[in-house]
Amino acid sequence: MGLFSLFNKEIAMDLGTANSIVIYNDQVVIDEPSVVAIDNTTGKIAAVGKKAQQMEGKTEKKLIDTIHPLKGGVIADYEMAQHLIRELIRMTNISRSFMPPALRMVICIPSGITNVEERAVREAAEQAGAKEIRMIHEPMAAAIGIGIDVLEPCGHMIVDIGGGTAEIAVISLGGIVCNKSIKIAGDEFNYNIVDYMKRQHNIVIGERTAERVKIEVGAAISELTEAPEDHATLGRDILTGLPKEIMVNYKEVAHALDKSIGSIETAILETLNDTPPELAADIYKNGIYLAGGGSLLRGLDKRISAKTHLDVHIANDPLRAVARGTGIALKNFNDFSFLIK
């Protein structure tokens, strides 16, 4: 280990609305929910990540409050975001030395982020101990993580459906030629399921339960060749106030998510409409690439393909495609011109 590695550390961070991933030495070392639990009696941080998520909805708010510092892919609570970033860095154990290392970081951000929101991310990272920070847009990171050569003169369309935003972008020559960022993604899918259960079954469920329903029987189309088994869902009956269990099938979830998925399809079509003709020809040959947790919805690739008449490819390990791309960008810190200084 050289002297440089002792006093200078490099980490890549996918600071997501639902989950945050940290890459160090080319390895995913942290993959935790983006949740912070604060003890309201002392004002101190009680837990971060999985431990904080386990407290969500199961503690009295007067005692412990669980906070999601990021909403729609951007910082909604600056102080809590700072605590989250600092704790994620602490979890890597890289700061446990006689002299804290100088941290170099690459953080991915939504393509539709404003200058104010970008500054909030940068300042939160600086307050958490980072000395040198660069940023990369999520669609670009996803493309790199998928294995696309983003520097070649060829058009590629990326659709990254995360927790807070769906990012649609056409990439060529290391730049984002056209893009759309909409705040309809995994979290919105959960709200759709909660609302559907309330209207259709008179049952109130929590967001974590809705997330489980989405994972177990989530679908984008109502006709699947390999249908998942119905999922037992627990909640509170609105009429009686008593705990209740119902069986939910994938067709119901597809119906609940139909409007939100339709909005993503519209954003894809609008982006295609804005694409220069030469790049549109490339996309016709290459197809559309899906990344992010939302791409795991059963039948989503088929639905988008039917809407656009293009081939649709799902990334290998789509949940970590953005994080992998951010890690590769970190290795090429000074070479990638599209990294935001």
VEXDREN-2710 file (C-alpha; in Angstrom, 1 decimal):
% VEXDREN-2710
k/r/px/py/pz
1/MET/0.0/0.0/0.0
2/GLY/1.5/3.3/-1.1
3/LEU/1.6/6.6/0.8
4/PHE/-1.0/8.0/-1.6
5/SER/-3.5/5.3/-0.7
6/LEU/-3.0/5.9/3.0
7/PHE/-3.9/9.6/2.9
8/ASN/-6.2/9.7/-0.1
9/LYS/-9.3/7.6/-0.6
10/GLU/-11.7/7.4/-3.5
11/ILE/-15.3/6.4/-3.3
12/ALA/-18.2/6.4/-5.7
13/MET/-21.7/7.0/-4.4
14/ASP/-25.1/6.4/-5.9
15/LEU/-27.2/8.5/-3.6
16/GLY/-30.6/7.2/-4.4
17/THR/-34.1/8.1/-3.2
18/ALA/-34.8/4.5/-2.0
19/ASN/-31.2/3.0/-1.6
20/SER/-27.7/4.4/-1.5
21/ILE/-24.8/2.4/-2.8
22/VAL/-21.1/3.1/-2.1
23/ILE/-18.3/1.6/-4.2
24/TYR/-14.7/1.5/-2.8
25/ASN/-11.8/-0.3/-4.4
26/ASP/-14.1/-1.4/-7.3
27/GLN/-16.4/-3.3/-4.8
28/VAL/-19.9/-2.5/-3.6
29/VAL/-19.2/-2.1/0.1
30/ILE/-22.4/-0.4/1.2
31/ASP/-26.0/-0.9/-0.1
32/GLU/-28.4/0.6/2.4
33/PRO/-31.8/2.2/2.4
34/SER/-31.7/6.0/2.3
35/VAL/-33.4/6.3/5.7
36/VAL/-32.3/8.2/8.8
37/ALA/-33.9/7.6/12.2
38/ILE/-33.6/10.4/14.7
39/ASP/-34.2/10.2/18.5
40/ASN/-36.5/13.1/19.2
41/THR/-35.8/13.0/22.9
42/THR/-32.0/13.6/22.5
43/GLY/-32.0/15.0/18.9
44/LYS/-29.3/12.5/18.0
45/ILE/-29.2/10.0/15.1
46/ALA/-30.6/6.7/16.3
47/ALA/-29.9/4.6/13.1
48/VAL/-29.2/4.9/9.4
49/GLY/-30.0/2.5/6.6
50/LYS/-31.5/-0.9/7.2
51/LYS/-31.8/-0.4/11.0
52/ALA/-33.6/2.9/10.5
53/GLN/-35.9/1.3/7.8
54/GLN/-36.9/-1.4/10.3
55/MET/-38.1/1.3/12.7
56/GLU/-40.3/3.0/10.0
57/GLY/-44.0/2.9/10.9
58/LYS/-43.3/0.9/14.0
59/THR/-42.3/3.6/16.5
60/GLU/-44.0/6.5/18.2
61/LYS/-43.1/9.7/16.3
62/LYS/-42.7/11.6/19.5
63/LEU/-39.8/9.2/20.3
64/ILE/-38.2/8.3/17.0
65/ASP/-38.9/9.8/13.6
66/THR/-37.7/8.1/10.4
67/ILE/-36.8/10.5/7.6
68/HIS/-36.1/10.0/3.9
69/PRO/-33.6/12.8/3.2
70/LEU/-34.0/12.4/-0.6
71/LYS/-37.3/12.9/-2.4
72/GLY/-37.6/12.7/-6.2
73/GLY/-33.9/12.0/-6.5
74/VAL/-32.8/15.3/-4.8
75/ILE/-32.1/16.4/-1.3
76/ALA/-35.3/17.3/0.6
77/ASP/-33.7/17.5/4.1
78/TYR/-30.2/19.0/3.9
79/GLU/-29.1/18.2/7.5
80/MET/-30.4/14.6/7.3
81/ALA/-28.7/14.1/3.9
82/GLN/-25.5/15.2/5.5
83/HIS/-25.9/12.7/8.3
84/LEU/-26.7/10.0/5.7
85/ILE/-23.6/10.7/3.6
86/ARG/-21.4/10.9/6.7
87/GLU/-22.7/7.6/8.1
88/LEU/-22.3/5.9/4.7
89/ILE/-18.7/7.0/4.6
90/ARG/-18.2/5.9/8.2
91/MET/-19.6/2.4/7.3
92/THR/-16.8/1.9/4.8
93/ASN/-14.2/2.0/7.6
94/ILE/-11.9/4.1/5.4
95/SER/-11.8/7.0/7.9
96/ARG/-10.6/4.8/10.8
97/SER/-7.0/5.8/10.9
98/PHE/-4.7/8.0/12.9
99/MET/-5.2/10.7/10.3
100/PRO/-8.5/11.0/8.4
101/PRO/-7.9/10.6/4.6
102/ALA/-8.6/13.1/2.0
103/LEU/-11.8/11.9/0.2
104/ARG/-12.3/12.1/-3.5
105/MET/-15.9/11.3/-4.5
106/VAL/-18.0/10.9/-7.6
107/ILE/-21.7/11.2/-6.9
108/CYS/-24.5/10.5/-9.4
109/ILE/-27.3/13.0/-9.7
110/PRO/-30.6/13.1/-11.8
111/SER/-30.3/14.6/-15.2
112/GLY/-33.1/17.1/-14.5
113/ILE/-31.5/18.5/-11.3
114/THR/-31.4/22.2/-10.8
115/ASN/-28.3/24.2/-9.9
116/VAL/-29.6/24.8/-6.4
117/GLU/-30.3/21.1/-5.9
118/GLU/-26.8/20.2/-7.3
119/ARG/-25.2/22.6/-4.9
120/ALA/-27.1/21.1/-2.0
121/VAL/-25.7/17.6/-2.9
122/ARG/-22.2/19.0/-3.2
123/GLU/-22.3/21.0/0.1
124/ALA/-23.8/18.0/1.9
125/ALA/-20.8/15.8/0.7
126/GLU/-18.3/18.5/1.6
127/GLN/-19.8/18.8/5.1
128/ALA/-19.6/15.0/5.4
129/GLY/-15.8/15.1/4.8
130/ALA/-15.3/15.0/1.0
131/LYS/-12.4/17.2/-0.3
132/GLU/-12.8/16.7/-4.0
133/ILE/-16.2/16.1/-5.6
134/ARG/-17.4/15.5/-9.1
135/MET/-20.8/14.5/-10.3
136/ILE/-22.3/12.3/-13.0
137/HIS/-25.8/12.3/-14.4
138/GLU/-27.7/9.1/-13.7
139/PRO/-28.5/8.1/-17.3
140/MET/-24.8/8.5/-18.2
141/ALA/-23.7/6.4/-15.2
142/ALA/-26.3/3.8/-16.1
143/ALA/-25.1/3.6/-19.7
144/ILE/-21.5/3.1/-18.5
145/GLY/-22.6/0.5/-15.9
146/ILE/-24.5/-1.4/-18.6
147/GLY/-21.3/-1.6/-20.7
148/ILE/-22.0/1.0/-23.4
149/ASP/-19.1/2.9/-24.9
150/VAL/-20.6/6.4/-24.2
151/LEU/-17.7/8.1/-26.0
152/GLU/-18.4/6.6/-29.4
153/PRO/-20.4/8.6/-32.0
154/CYS/-23.4/6.4/-31.8
155/GLY/-26.8/7.1/-30.2
156/HIS/-28.1/5.0/-27.2
157/MET/-31.3/5.5/-25.3
158/ILE/-31.2/4.8/-21.6
159/VAL/-34.3/4.6/-19.4
160/ASP/-33.3/4.5/-15.7
161/ILE/-36.3/4.0/-13.4
162/GLY/-35.2/4.5/-9.8
163/GLY/-37.0/5.2/-6.6
164/GLY/-37.7/8.9/-7.1
165/THR/-37.3/9.7/-10.8
166/ALA/-37.4/8.0/-14.2
167/GLU/-34.5/9.3/-16.3
168/ILE/-34.8/9.0/-20.0
169/ALA/-31.8/10.1/-22.1
170/VAL/-30.2/9.8/-25.5
171/ILE/-26.4/9.6/-25.2
172/SER/-23.7/10.1/-27.8
173/LEU/-20.1/11.2/-27.8
174/GLY/-19.9/11.4/-24.0
175/GLY/-22.9/13.8/-23.8
176/ILE/-26.6/13.7/-23.1
177/VAL/-28.2/14.9/-26.4
178/CYS/-31.8/15.0/-25.1
179/ASN/-33.4/13.9/-22.0
180/LYS/-36.5/13.9/-19.7
181/SER/-36.6/13.5/-16.0
182/ILE/-40.0/12.8/-14.4
183/LYS/-40.8/12.2/-10.8
184/ILE/-42.7/9.0/-11.5
185/ALA/-40.8/5.9/-10.4
186/GLY/-40.6/3.3/-7.7
187/ASP/-42.0/5.5/-4.9
188/GLU/-44.9/6.5/-7.0
189/PHE/-45.6/2.9/-7.8
190/ASN/-45.8/2.2/-4.1
191/TYR/-48.3/5.1/-3.6
192/ASN/-50.4/3.7/-6.5
193/ILE/-50.5/0.3/-4.8
194/VAL/-51.5/1.8/-1.4
195/ASP/-54.2/3.8/-3.1
196/TYR/-55.5/0.8/-5.0
197/MET/-55.7/-1.3/-1.9
198/LYS/-57.7/1.4/-0.1
199/ARG/-60.2/1.9/-2.9
200/GLN/-60.6/-1.6/-4.2
201/HIS/-60.2/-3.7/-1.0
202/ASN/-61.0/-1.2/1.8
203/ILE/-57.6/-2.0/3.4
204/VAL/-54.9/0.3/4.5
205/ILE/-51.3/-0.8/4.0
206/GLY/-48.0/0.9/4.6
207/GLU/-45.4/1.9/2.0
208/ARG/-43.1/-1.0/3.0
209/THR/-45.9/-3.5/2.5
210/ALA/-46.7/-1.9/-0.9
211/GLU/-43.0/-2.2/-1.8
212/ARG/-43.2/-6.0/-0.9
213/VAL/-46.4/-6.3/-3.1
214/LYS/-44.5/-4.6/-6.0
215/ILE/-41.6/-7.0/-5.7
216/GLU/-43.6/-10.1/-5.3
217/VAL/-46.4/-9.6/-7.9
218/GLY/-45.5/-6.3/-9.6
219/ALA/-46.3/-6.2/-13.3
220/ALA/-46.7/-3.7/-16.1
221/ILE/-49.0/-5.9/-18.3
222/SER/-52.0/-7.9/-17.4
223/GLU/-51.1/-11.0/-19.4
224/LEU/-47.8/-12.8/-18.4
225/THR/-46.6/-16.1/-19.7
226/GLU/-45.0/-16.9/-16.3
227/ALA/-47.4/-15.5/-13.7
228/PRO/-46.2/-15.1/-10.1
229/GLU/-48.3/-16.7/-7.3
230/ASP/-50.9/-14.5/-5.6
231/HIS/-49.3/-12.6/-2.6
232/ALA/-50.8/-12.5/0.9
233/THR/-51.0/-8.9/1.9
234/LEU/-51.7/-7.7/5.5
235/GLY/-53.2/-4.4/6.5
236/ARG/-56.0/-2.7/8.5
237/ASP/-59.6/-3.0/7.4
238/ILE/-61.0/0.5/7.0
239/LEU/-64.5/-0.6/8.0
240/THR/-63.8/-2.6/11.1
241/GLY/-60.4/-1.2/12.1
242/LEU/-59.2/-4.8/12.5
243/PRO/-56.1/-6.4/10.9
244/LYS/-56.9/-8.2/7.7
245/GLU/-55.3/-10.4/5.1
246/ILE/-56.1/-10.4/1.4
247/MET/-54.6/-12.2/-1.6
248/VAL/-53.3/-9.9/-4.4
249/ASN/-52.5/-11.0/-7.9
250/TYR/-50.3/-9.4/-10.6
251/LYS/-53.2/-8.3/-12.7
252/GLU/-54.4/-6.0/-9.9
253/VAL/-51.0/-4.5/-9.6
254/ALA/-50.7/-4.0/-13.3
255/HIS/-54.0/-2.1/-13.2
256/ALA/-52.9/0.0/-10.2
257/LEU/-49.6/1.0/-12.0
258/ASP/-51.1/1.5/-15.5
259/LYS/-51.4/5.3/-15.3
260/SER/-47.9/5.8/-13.9
261/ILE/-46.3/3.5/-16.4
262/GLY/-48.2/5.3/-19.2
263/SER/-46.6/8.5/-18.0
264/ILE/-43.1/6.9/-18.4
265/GLU/-44.1/5.7/-21.9
266/THR/-45.2/9.2/-22.8
267/ALA/-41.8/10.6/-21.6
268/ILE/-40.0/8.0/-23.7
269/LEU/-42.0/8.9/-26.8
270/GLU/-41.4/12.7/-26.2
271/THR/-37.6/12.0/-25.9
272/LEU/-37.6/10.0/-29.1
273/ASN/-39.5/12.8/-30.8
274/ASP/-36.7/15.2/-29.7
275/THR/-33.9/12.9/-30.9
276/PRO/-31.9/14.1/-34.0
277/PRO/-32.6/11.8/-37.1
278/GLU/-29.1/10.3/-37.2
279/LEU/-29.2/9.3/-33.6
280/ALA/-32.8/8.0/-34.0
281/ALA/-31.4/5.6/-36.7
282/ASP/-28.9/4.3/-34.2
283/ILE/-31.6/3.8/-31.6
284/TYR/-33.6/1.8/-34.1
285/LYS/-30.6/-0.5/-34.5
286/ASN/-29.5/-0.6/-30.8
287/GLY/-32.9/-0.5/-29.1
288/ILE/-33.7/0.9/-25.6
289/TYR/-31.8/0.0/-22.5
290/LEU/-33.6/-0.3/-19.1
291/ALA/-31.9/0.1/-15.8
292/GLY/-32.9/0.8/-12.2
293/GLY/-35.2/-1.2/-9.9
294/GLY/-38.3/-0.2/-11.8
295/SER/-37.1/-2.1/-14.9
296/LEU/-37.6/-5.3/-12.9
297/LEU/-41.4/-4.9/-13.2
298/ARG/-42.6/-8.0/-15.0
299/GLY/-43.5/-7.3/-18.6
300/LEU/-42.3/-3.7/-18.6
301/ASP/-39.8/-4.4/-21.5
302/LYS/-42.6/-5.9/-23.5
303/ARG/-45.0/-3.0/-22.9
304/ILE/-42.4/-0.4/-23.9
305/SER/-41.4/-2.4/-26.9
306/ALA/-45.0/-2.6/-28.0
307/LYS/-45.4/1.1/-27.6
308/THR/-42.2/2.2/-29.4
309/HIS/-41.8/-0.7/-31.8
310/LEU/-38.2/-0.9/-30.7
311/ASP/-36.2/-3.7/-29.1
312/VAL/-35.9/-3.2/-25.3
313/HIS/-33.0/-4.6/-23.3
314/ILE/-32.9/-4.9/-19.5
315/ALA/-29.5/-4.4/-17.9
316/ASN/-27.7/-7.2/-16.0
317/ASP/-28.3/-6.4/-12.3
318/PRO/-30.2/-3.2/-13.1
319/LEU/-30.4/-2.2/-9.4
320/ARG/-26.7/-1.6/-9.4
321/ALA/-26.1/-0.4/-13.0
322/VAL/-25.9/3.3/-12.0
323/ALA/-23.6/2.5/-9.1
324/ARG/-21.3/0.4/-11.3
325/GLY/-21.1/3.2/-13.8
326/THR/-20.3/5.7/-11.1
327/GLY/-17.5/3.5/-9.9
328/ILE/-16.0/3.3/-13.4
329/ALA/-16.3/7.1/-13.7
330/LEU/-14.4/7.4/-10.4
331/LYS/-11.5/5.3/-11.9
332/ASN/-11.4/7.8/-14.9
333/PHE/-11.8/10.8/-12.6
334/ASN/-9.7/13.1/-14.7
335/ASP/-10.4/11.7/-18.1
336/PHE/-14.2/11.8/-18.5
337/SER/-15.1/15.3/-19.6
338/PHE/-18.8/14.8/-18.8
339/LEU/-18.1/14.6/-15.1
340/ILE/-19.4/17.8/-13.5
341/LYS/-16.7/19.7/-11.6
END
